[in-house]
Amino acid sequence: MMHGFGWLMFNRFCQGGFNGGFFGIWMYLIVAGLAVIAVVLIVNKSSKKTSDENAIEVLKMQYVEGKITEEEYMKKKKVIQGK
């Protein structure tokens, strides 16, 4: 009787638990990890875009105020935009 119960528990352990099988828990972890990575990439991309926009605004103000020439403005704008 005890042998049968032990085999049942071993069989369930090899399958990864009582719900989902061996790959069940791993699939949940992989999907959760991919979701976290996606969120981090989206947040980083949006914050970089915002900082680039702020830098261009500062550059525009320097040009309007006459602190830099048009040539300097165009060069620096290209650098900020990564072109």
Secondary structure, DSSP 8 states (H G I E B T S, - for coil): -HHHHHHHHHHHHHTTSSSSHHHHHHHHHHHHHHHHHHHHHHHHHHHHHHHHHHHHHHHHHHHHTTSS-HHHHHHHHHHHHT-
